[in-house]
Amino acid sequence: MGKKKKSEIKLIALGSSAMQVTGSCWALKYKRDDDTDAIQIIECGLPQGDNTVLESYNSMKRMCDAVKGGGYVNECSNLFLLHSH
C-alpha cells in the first residue's frame, strides 16, 4: 500500500453567526482521494429572535449569496440540516 498523503480541511463560516446555531452556515472543504475538491454545506440555520422581517431577510440573503457566490452550490456534494424544527 502506498502512503496516504495529508489533506488539508477548511471550515468556512458562511452564515451570520460563527458562534451559535441560529443563523449559522458552514462549508467543509477537503480533497478527495482522487485529488478533486469536495464540499459539504452544514446547517443553514435561520435567524431567530427580535429581528425585524427586513433584518431576517437580509441575514438570510447574505448567507444564500455567500453559498451561491462562493461557488459552493455547484461543487457541493451534500447539504446537512442538523437542527431543523
DRENTORKOL-3810 file (N, C-alpha, C; in nm, 4 decimals):
REM DRENTORKOL-3810
@n.u->0.0821; n.v->-0.1192; n.w->0.0000; ca.u->0.0000; ca.v->0.0000; ca.w->0.0000; c.u->0.0860; c.v->0.1249; c.w->0.0000
@n.u->0.0423; n.v->0.2226; n.w->-0.0758; ca.u->0.1154; ca.v->0.3484; ca.w->-0.0793; c.u->0.0821; c.v->0.4343; c.w->0.0414
@n.u->0.1656; n.v->0.5315; n.w->0.0630; ca.u->0.1408; ca.v->0.6243; ca.w->0.1734; c.u->0.0235; c.v->0.7141; c.w->0.1388
@n.u->-0.0585; n.v->0.7381; n.w->0.2347; ca.u->-0.1690; ca.v->0.8308; ca.w->0.2166; c.u->-0.1184; c.v->0.9709; c.w->0.2484
@n.u->-0.1358; n.v->1.0633; n.w->0.1549; ca.u->-0.0857; ca.v->1.1983; ca.w->0.1788; c.u->-0.1817; c.v->1.2762; c.w->0.2681
@n.u->-0.1262; n.v->1.3721; n.w->0.3402; ca.u->-0.2067; ca.v->1.4554; ca.w->0.4281; c.u->-0.2950; c.v->1.5469; c.w->0.3457
@n.u->-0.4142; n.v->1.5655; n.w->0.3932; ca.u->-0.5093; ca.v->1.6519; ca.w->0.3259; c.u->-0.5518; c.v->1.7632; c.w->0.4197
@n.u->-0.5546; n.v->1.8832; n.w->0.3703; ca.u->-0.5972; ca.v->1.9981; ca.w->0.4493; c.u->-0.7489; c.v->2.0063; c.w->0.4465
@n.u->-0.8085; n.v->2.0331; n.w->0.5601; ca.u->-0.9527; ca.v->2.0509; ca.w->0.5704; c.u->-0.9785; c.v->2.1963; c.w->0.6095
@n.u->-1.0678; n.v->2.2613; n.w->0.5346; ca.u->-1.1020; ca.v->2.4004; ca.w->0.5641; c.u->-1.2469; c.v->2.4068; c.w->0.6101
@n.u->-1.2722; n.v->2.4796; n.w->0.7174; ca.u->-1.4062; ca.v->2.5062; ca.w->0.7658; c.u->-1.4322; c.v->2.6546; c.w->0.7440
@n.u->-1.5283; n.v->2.6862; n.w->0.6599; ca.u->-1.5540; ca.v->2.8239; ca.w->0.6181; c.u->-1.6903; c.v->2.8682; c.w->0.6714
@n.u->-1.6930; n.v->2.9763; n.w->0.7487; ca.u->-1.8185; ca.v->3.0303; ca.w->0.8018; c.u->-1.8875; c.v->3.1121; c.w->0.6933
@n.u->-2.0096; n.v->3.0728; n.w->0.6585; ca.u->-2.0862; ca.v->3.1431; ca.w->0.5553; c.u->-2.2064; c.v->3.2168; c.w->0.6125
@n.u->-2.2521; n.v->3.1781; n.w->0.7297; ca.u->-2.3726; ca.v->3.2355; ca.w->0.7880; c.u->-2.3464; c.v->3.3623; c.w->0.8653
@n.u->-2.4539; n.v->3.4104; n.w->0.9271; ca.u->-2.4423; ca.v->3.5354; ca.w->1.0021; c.u->-2.3853; c.v->3.5135; c.w->1.1412
@n.u->-2.3730; n.v->3.3871; n.w->1.1832; ca.u->-2.3168; ca.v->3.3599; ca.w->1.3159; c.u->-2.2140; c.v->3.2481; c.w->1.3077
@n.u->-2.0984; n.v->3.2721; n.w->1.3640; ca.u->-1.9956; ca.v->3.1685; ca.w->1.3734; c.u->-1.9883; c.v->3.1151; c.w->1.5160
@n.u->-2.0741; n.v->3.1651; n.w->1.6037; ca.u->-2.0663; ca.v->3.1293; ca.w->1.7450; c.u->-2.1855; c.v->3.0470; c.w->1.7946
@n.u->-2.2953; n.v->3.0419; n.w->1.7189; ca.u->-2.4134; ca.v->2.9702; ca.w->1.7653; c.u->-2.4860; c.v->2.9069; c.w->1.6472
@n.u->-2.5820; n.v->2.8202; n.w->1.6747; ca.u->-2.6548; ca.v->2.7503; ca.w->1.5689; c.u->-2.7446; c.v->2.8456; c.w->1.4910
@n.u->-2.8120; n.v->2.9358; n.w->1.5626; ca.u->-2.9036; ca.v->3.0289; ca.w->1.4966; c.u->-2.8299; c.v->3.1164; c.w->1.3962
@n.u->-2.8683; n.v->3.1050; n.w->1.2706; ca.u->-2.8067; ca.v->3.1850; ca.w->1.1652; c.u->-2.6734; c.v->3.1320; c.w->1.1151
@n.u->-2.6347; n.v->3.0116; n.w->1.1570; ca.u->-2.5053; ca.v->2.9591; ca.w->1.1148; c.u->-2.5141; c.v->2.8847; c.w->0.9817
@n.u->-2.4047; n.v->2.8810; n.w->0.9107; ca.u->-2.3918; ca.v->2.8030; ca.w->0.7880; c.u->-2.2427; c.v->2.7824; c.w->0.7642
@n.u->-2.2048; n.v->2.6593; n.w->0.7348; ca.u->-2.0637; ca.v->2.6248; ca.w->0.7209; c.u->-2.0390; c.v->2.5488; c.w->0.5919
@n.u->-1.9244; n.v->2.5702; n.w->0.5343; ca.u->-1.8777; ca.v->2.4883; ca.w->0.4222; c.u->-1.7541; c.v->2.4137; c.w->0.4706
@n.u->-1.7552; n.v->2.2836; n.w->0.4550; ca.u->-1.6414; ca.v->2.1988; ca.w->0.4890; c.u->-1.5787; c.v->2.1567; c.w->0.3567
@n.u->-1.4551; n.v->2.2003; n.w->0.3338; ca.u->-1.3879; ca.v->2.1768; ca.w->0.2059; c.u->-1.2629; c.v->2.0921; c.w->0.2290
@n.u->-1.2476; n.v->1.9880; n.w->0.1461; ca.u->-1.1337; ca.v->1.8971; ca.w->0.1588; c.u->-1.1058; c.v->1.8309; c.w->0.0242
@n.u->-0.9966; n.v->1.7577; n.w->0.0150; ca.u->-0.9598; ca.v->1.6857; ca.w->-0.1073; c.u->-1.0059; c.v->1.5405; c.w->-0.0978
@n.u->-1.0650; n.v->1.4918; n.w->-0.2059; ca.u->-1.0990; ca.v->1.3500; ca.w->-0.2139; c.u->-0.9725; c.v->1.2707; c.w->-0.2440
@n.u->-0.9846; n.v->1.1385; n.w->-0.2409; ca.u->-0.8708; ca.v->1.0525; ca.w->-0.2710; c.u->-0.8178; c.v->1.0742; c.w->-0.4130
@n.u->-0.9081; n.v->1.1153; n.w->-0.5056; ca.u->-0.8640; ca.v->1.1397; ca.w->-0.6440; c.u->-0.8134; c.v->1.2828; c.w->-0.6644
@n.u->-0.7928; n.v->1.3558; n.w->-0.5547; ca.u->-0.7377; ca.v->1.4920; ca.w->-0.5512; c.u->-0.8330; c.v->1.5999; c.w->-0.6032
@n.u->-0.9611; n.v->1.5684; n.w->-0.6188; ca.u->-1.0593; ca.v->1.6703; ca.w->-0.6533; c.u->-1.1159; c.v->1.7297; c.w->-0.5243
@n.u->-1.1679; n.v->1.8520; n.w->-0.5330; ca.u->-1.2259; ca.v->1.9172; ca.w->-0.4156; c.u->-1.3610; c.v->1.8566; c.w->-0.3812
@n.u->-1.3866; n.v->1.8426; n.w->-0.2540; ca.u->-1.5171; ca.v->1.8010; ca.w->-0.2038; c.u->-1.5660; c.v->1.9083; c.w->-0.1078
@n.u->-1.6939; n.v->1.9402; n.w->-0.1172; ca.u->-1.7526; ca.v->2.0425; ca.w->-0.0305; c.u->-1.8834; c.v->1.9894; c.w->0.0267
@n.u->-1.8991; n.v->2.0072; n.w->0.1561; ca.u->-2.0225; ca.v->1.9741; ca.w->0.2268; c.u->-2.0730; c.v->2.1034; c.w->0.2899
@n.u->-2.1996; n.v->2.1343; n.w->0.2720; ca.u->-2.2606; ca.v->2.2505; ca.w->0.3368; c.u->-2.3310; c.v->2.1996; c.w->0.4629
@n.u->-2.3052; n.v->2.2650; n.w->0.5749; ca.u->-2.3577; ca.v->2.2188; ca.w->0.7029; c.u->-2.4408; c.v->2.3288; c.w->0.7685
@n.u->-2.5607; n.v->2.2980; n.w->0.8041; ca.u->-2.6533; ca.v->2.3710; ca.w->0.8890; c.u->-2.7499; c.v->2.4635; c.w->0.8156
@n.u->-2.7103; n.v->2.5766; n.w->0.7649; ca.u->-2.8034; ca.v->2.6750; ca.w->0.7054; c.u->-2.9112; c.v->2.7165; c.w->0.8048
@n.u->-2.8693; n.v->2.7590; n.w->0.9225; ca.u->-2.9623; ca.v->2.7984; ca.w->1.0279; c.u->-3.0357; c.v->2.9277; c.w->0.9959
@n.u->-3.1612; n.v->2.9325; n.w->1.0336; ca.u->-3.2433; ca.v->3.0514; ca.w->1.0120; c.u->-3.2254; c.v->3.1489; c.w->1.1274
@n.u->-3.2269; n.v->3.2790; n.w->1.0982; ca.u->-3.2180; ca.v->3.3765; ca.w->1.2066; c.u->-3.3464; c.v->3.3740; c.w->1.2898
@n.u->-3.3334; n.v->3.3955; n.w->1.4188; ca.u->-3.4481; ca.v->3.3984; ca.w->1.5096; c.u->-3.4326; c.v->3.5143; c.w->1.6053
@n.u->-3.5348; n.v->3.5385; n.w->1.6823; ca.u->-3.5238; ca.v->3.6383; ca.w->1.7875; c.u->-3.5998; c.v->3.7647; c.w->1.7576
@n.u->-3.5446; n.v->3.8756; n.w->1.8027; ca.u->-3.6132; ca.v->4.0041; ca.w->1.7951; c.u->-3.5854; c.v->4.0783; c.w->1.6656
@n.u->-3.5385; n.v->4.0081; n.w->1.5623; ca.u->-3.5101; ca.v->4.0733; ca.w->1.4343; c.u->-3.6390; c.v->4.1173; c.w->1.3660
@n.u->-3.6296; n.v->4.2253; n.w->1.2930; ca.u->-3.7419; ca.v->4.2642; ca.w->1.2090; c.u->-3.7446; c.v->4.1711; c.w->1.0886
@n.u->-3.8531; n.v->4.1726; n.w->1.0147; ca.u->-3.8643; ca.v->4.0903; ca.w->0.8941; c.u->-3.7534; c.v->4.1275; c.w->0.7961
@n.u->-3.7265; n.v->4.2550; n.w->0.7824; ca.u->-3.6218; ca.v->4.3010; ca.w->0.6901; c.u->-3.4839; c.v->4.2542; c.w->0.7363
@n.u->-3.4545; n.v->4.2622; n.w->0.8668; ca.u->-3.3258; ca.v->4.2146; ca.w->0.9188; c.u->-3.3091; c.v->4.0645; c.w->0.8952
@n.u->-3.4148; n.v->3.9874; n.w->0.9188; ca.u->-3.4094; ca.v->3.8431; ca.w->0.8950; c.u->-3.3886; c.v->3.8129; c.w->0.7470
@n.u->-3.4601; n.v->3.8847; n.w->0.6615; ca.u->-3.4446; ca.v->3.8666; ca.w->0.5165; c.u->-3.3016; c.v->3.8971; c.w->0.4733
@n.u->-3.2468; n.v->4.0096; n.w->0.5191; ca.u->-3.1103; ca.v->4.0483; ca.w->0.4804; c.u->-3.0074; c.v->3.9470; c.w->0.5300
@n.u->-3.0274; n.v->3.8943; n.w->0.6502; ca.u->-2.9371; ca.v->3.7934; ca.w->0.7050; c.u->-2.9400; c.v->3.6665; c.w->0.6203
@n.u->-3.0592; n.v->3.6209; n.w->0.5848; ca.u->-3.0720; ca.v->3.5008; ca.w->0.5011; c.u->-3.0159; c.v->3.5256; c.w->0.3611
@n.u->-3.0384; n.v->3.6447; n.w->0.3070; ca.u->-2.9872; ca.v->3.6770; ca.w->0.1735; c.u->-2.8345; c.v->3.6765; c.w->0.1722
@n.u->-2.7719; n.v->3.7327; n.w->0.2760; ca.u->-2.6249; ca.v->3.7310; ca.w->0.2854; c.u->-2.5721; c.v->3.5874; c.w->0.2879
@n.u->-2.6392; n.v->3.5006; n.w->0.3659; ca.u->-2.5958; ca.v->3.3614; ca.w->0.3743; c.u->-2.6133; c.v->3.2912; c.w->0.2390
@n.u->-2.7271; n.v->3.3082; n.w->0.1759; ca.u->-2.7510; ca.v->3.2451; ca.w->0.0454; c.u->-2.6541; c.v->3.2979; c.w->-0.0596
@n.u->-2.6276; n.v->3.4268; n.w->-0.0591; ca.u->-2.5316; ca.v->3.4845; ca.w->-0.1536; c.u->-2.3912; c.v->3.4294; c.w->-0.1303
@n.u->-2.3534; n.v->3.4089; n.w->-0.0028; ca.u->-2.2209; ca.v->3.3541; ca.w->0.0278; c.u->-2.2091; c.v->3.2105; c.w->-0.0215
@n.u->-2.3159; n.v->3.1322; n.w->-0.0050; ca.u->-2.3148; ca.v->2.9929; ca.w->-0.0524; c.u->-2.3108; c.v->2.9899; c.w->-0.2046
@n.u->-2.3955; n.v->3.0685; n.w->-0.2676; ca.u->-2.4037; ca.v->3.0711; ca.w->-0.4146; c.u->-2.2823; c.v->3.1395; c.w->-0.4760
@n.u->-2.2450; n.v->3.2555; n.w->-0.4242; ca.u->-2.1357; ca.v->3.3345; ca.w->-0.4805; c.u->-1.9985; c.v->3.2741; c.w->-0.4599
@n.u->-1.9834; n.v->3.1929; n.w->-0.3563; ca.u->-1.8554; ca.v->3.1288; ca.w->-0.3297; c.u->-1.8322; c.v->3.0049; c.w->-0.4152
@n.u->-1.9290; n.v->2.9726; n.w->-0.5018; ca.u->-1.9167; ca.v->2.8550; ca.w->-0.5867; c.u->-1.9471; c.v->2.7251; c.w->-0.5136
@n.u->-1.9975; n.v->2.7361; n.w->-0.3914; ca.u->-2.0208; ca.v->2.6161; ca.w->-0.3114; c.u->-2.1397; c.v->2.5351; c.w->-0.3622
@n.u->-2.2395; n.v->2.6007; n.w->-0.4207; ca.u->-2.3581; ca.v->2.5299; ca.w->-0.4689; c.u->-2.3222; c.v->2.4333; c.w->-0.5809
@n.u->-2.2422; n.v->2.4773; n.w->-0.6761; ca.u->-2.2076; ca.v->2.3921; ca.w->-0.7899; c.u->-2.1180; c.v->2.2751; c.w->-0.7509
@n.u->-2.0369; n.v->2.2911; n.w->-0.6487; ca.u->-1.9411; ca.v->2.1885; ca.w->-0.6090; c.u->-1.9861; c.v->2.1061; c.w->-0.4892
@n.u->-2.0946; n.v->2.1456; n.w->-0.4258; ca.u->-2.1400; ca.v->2.0809; ca.w->-0.3035; c.u->-2.1904; c.v->1.9390; c.w->-0.3303
@n.u->-2.1424; n.v->1.8451; n.w->-0.2496; ca.u->-2.1871; ca.v->1.7059; ca.w->-0.2601; c.u->-2.3115; c.v->1.6814; c.w->-0.1756
@n.u->-2.3189; n.v->1.7429; n.w->-0.0596; ca.u->-2.4288; ca.v->1.7224; ca.w->0.0332; c.u->-2.4597; c.v->1.8501; c.w->0.1088
@n.u->-2.5848; n.v->1.8590; n.w->0.1522; ca.u->-2.6295; ca.v->1.9679; ca.w->0.2401; c.u->-2.6878; c.v->1.9016; c.w->0.3640
@n.u->-2.6259; n.v->1.9256; n.w->0.4773; ca.u->-2.6712; ca.v->1.8662; ca.w->0.6032; c.u->-2.7482; c.v->1.9686; c.w->0.6854
@n.u->-2.8744; n.v->1.9421; n.w->0.7120; ca.u->-2.9559; ca.v->2.0257; ca.w->0.8007; c.u->-2.9614; c.v->1.9543; c.w->0.9346
@n.u->-2.8887; n.v->2.0057; n.w->1.0308; ca.u->-2.8710; ca.v->1.9353; ca.w->1.1573; c.u->-2.9644; c.v->1.9799; c.w->1.2677
@n.u->-3.0281; n.v->2.0911; n.w->1.2508; ca.u->-3.1050; ca.v->2.1471; ca.w->1.3608; c.u->-3.2376; c.v->2.2024; c.w->1.3071
@n.u->-3.3123; n.v->2.1190; n.w->1.2393; ca.u->-3.4390; ca.v->2.1687; ca.w->1.1809; c.u->-3.5541; c.v->2.1426; c.w->1.2756
@n.u->-3.6362; n.v->2.2426; n.w->1.2921; ca.u->-3.7580; ca.v->2.2263; ca.w->1.3723; c.u->-3.8545; c.v->2.3354; c.w->1.3360
END
